[in-house]
Amino acid sequence: MGSGHCIVEAPGAFDLDDDGISFVVDPAAVSEDTIIDTARKCPTQAISVHRDGVRLH
C-alpha cells in the first residue's frame, strides 16, 4: 500500500506504480536531506536510504 506521501515530499524523486506502490524515479531530483526526511515521514516506513552500503535511514 502506498500513501503517495513521498511524491508530495520529494517531487520528481518518486512515483507510484499501477498498484499504488512507490518507487524511485530519480534520486538526484531532490537533495539527499529531502530524501532522508521523506523516508522518516513515510507512514508505512517503506523507504530506506543507503549511501555506499551504509543505511542512513
N, C-alpha and C positions, 0 to 999 in steps of 0.2 A: 504494500500500500504506500503510495507516495502522497505527500501532503502538498507538494508544489512550493513549499516554503523556500527551498533552495533557489528556485527560479526567480523569486522575488528578491531574495537577499543577494544573489550573485548572478545577475542577468548576463547571459552570454556564456557563462561557465557551465551551466546545467540545462538539461531539457528533460521532458518526460516522454517515455515510450508509449506505445499504444495501450499498455497495461497500467499506465499511471506510475511506473517506476522511474525514478530519476537516474540519469547517467551523465557523465562528464562529457561536455562537448568541446570546451576549450578552457583549460585551467589558467591560461595566460590572459583570459578576458578580464579578470579582476585581480586585485592584489592577493598575495599569499595570506595576509591578515584577514581579508574578506572571506577567503575560502575557509580558514580556520574558524572564524566567527560563525559562518554559516553552518559548519559542521557542529559546532557547540549548540546552536539553536535548533538543530534538526529534531523535530518532535518524536521521531522514531529511532534516533541515534543510528541511522543507516549510513552516515558519511564518516569515513575515516580518512585522515590526511597523513601521508608519508612523504618524507624527503630523504633521499639517499638511504633507504631502508630503515629509517628511524620514524616511528609513529609520533606525529606532532599533535594529533587528536584522534 
